[in-house]
Amino acid sequence: MKNRLLIMAVFCLSVLGAQAQQQEQLKQQEEDNLTEIMSEREQLIMEYQYLNQQNSNFWGKKSKQDLMSIIETLKKIINKDTELVAAVKEATIKRVAASTVDQQRAVKITVEDKRNIDAQINDLKGQIKTLQTNSKKRERIIKDLEAELKGADDIRYGKDKVISVLAVVSFILLLYAVFLQVRLNNSKVAPKKKVVRKKA
């Protein structure tokens, strides 16, 4: 049971570690992409500022070609801004999706852990019921053995009583027999002496 839990914990940690590393790489790529877009945008802004300062017209104003270059640069800046917004939106969506997936995984892991814990609790409850049943059986066996022991003690006590009564009766009969023998001997000895006295 402990081995299973240990294996599950190691597996979860390795999966989480791999996911964290993968997320870190994706985050780094997103940051690199955003940094690259930002630097390109800054270059375009610098180009726009340079072109905006150009006054190559005869009168010291911007020529048609200067204005076309400025418009082209502004279009590039707008495209870069759109690209930047799209990259930020994509990064945000990826983060939200990753967060949602992580939350769903956490919920799934929690549900699985709860199922495992519930299964373990049910298993332990079953073991407790089995142990209680075995304990009740042992208690019944002990009570039966105590009843048998008490019955055997009662029988033995009854036999001991009978033996004691018979021993006392035997002793009384023996005393009575001895008493009668002594009396008989005294009665036989006494009449002979009486008969001997009459002859004398």
Order of alpha helices (4+ residues) and beta strands (2+ residues): alpha-alpha
